[in-house]
């Protein structure tokens, strides 16, 4: 009877440790994967909302141009003289545009 009691207590402690381990993994996953990604998405959305007419941008596809018109969900980008392309706001790369600005400032 005593042996059975000890065995049941060990199983309960093992189950509790497994549960704590799973919770710890989730917390670590949240702070190292999910939270930084959400923060990056917010920064990119803020960047796209702050873009104005005349800003030089780079699209995700690698097209360089200057914003001619800003609409609710799109930009009209002039990529050459009298060559204009309408792109979604989500197609403008924040990282590439910042790199373009940093390169221009360094020259």
C-alpha positions in Angstrom: 0.0 0.0 0.0 2.8 2.4 0.9 4.6 1.6 -2.3 1.5 2.4 -4.4 1.1 5.7 -2.6 4.8 6.7 -3.3 4.4 5.6 -7.0 1.3 7.8 -7.5 3.0 10.8 -5.9 6.0 10.4 -8.2 3.7 10.3 -11.2 1.8 13.4 -10.1 5.1 15.3 -9.7 6.3 14.1 -13.1 3.1 15.4 -14.7 3.5 18.7 -12.9 7.1 19.0 -14.1 6.0 18.3 -17.7 3.3 20.9 -17.5 5.8 23.5 -16.2 8.3 22.6 -18.9 5.6 23.2 -21.6 4.6 26.5 -20.1 8.3 27.6 -20.0 8.8 26.6 -23.6 5.7 28.6 -24.6 6.9 31.7 -22.7 10.4 31.5 -24.3 8.9 31.0 -27.7 6.6 34.1 -27.2 9.4 36.4 -26.1 12.0 35.3 -28.7 9.8 34.7 -31.7 6.2 36.1 -31.6 6.7 39.4 -29.8 9.7 40.6 -32.0 7.8 39.7 -35.1 4.7 41.7 -34.0 6.9 44.6 -33.1 8.5 44.5 -36.5 5.2 44.4 -38.3 4.0 47.5 -36.3 7.1 49.4 -37.2 6.7 48.5 -40.9 3.0 49.6 -40.9 3.9 52.9 -39.2 6.7 53.4 -41.8 4.3 52.8 -44.7 1.6 55.1 -43.2 4.1 57.9 -42.8 5.4 57.9 -46.4 4.5 61.0 -48.4 4.6 62.3 -51.9 8.2 62.7 -53.1 9.7 60.0 -51.0 12.1 57.6 -52.6 11.2 54.0 -52.0 12.1 50.4 -53.0 9.4 47.8 -53.5 9.7 44.2 -52.3 10.3 43.2 -56.0 13.3 45.6 -56.1 11.8 48.4 -58.1 13.2 51.8 -57.1 11.1 54.9 -57.6 9.6 58.1 -56.2 6.1 58.3 -54.8 3.9 60.5 -57.0 0.5 59.9 -55.4 -0.7 58.3 -52.1 -4.1 56.6 -51.9 -5.7 54.6 -49.1 -4.1 51.3 -49.9 -1.8 52.1 -52.8 1.1 54.3 -54.0 1.6 55.6 -57.5 5.4 55.3 -58.0 7.3 57.0 -60.8 10.2 54.7 -61.8 11.4 56.7 -64.8 10.3 59.7 -66.8 6.6 59.2 -67.6 6.7 55.6 -66.4 4.4 55.1 -63.4 3.4 52.0 -61.5 0.6 51.6 -58.9 1.7 49.3 -56.1 0.1 48.2 -52.8 1.4 49.9 -49.7 2.4 46.4 -48.4 4.7 46.0 -51.4 7.0 48.8 -50.2 10.0 47.4 -48.3 10.8 49.4 -45.2 14.3 47.8 -44.8 15.3 48.3 -48.4 14.1 51.9 -48.4 16.0 52.7 -45.2 19.1 51.1 -46.7 18.6 53.3 -49.8 18.3 56.4 -47.6 21.4 55.4 -45.5 23.4 54.8 -48.7 22.4 58.2 -50.1 23.3 60.0 -46.9 26.7 58.3 -46.8 27.7 59.6 -50.2 
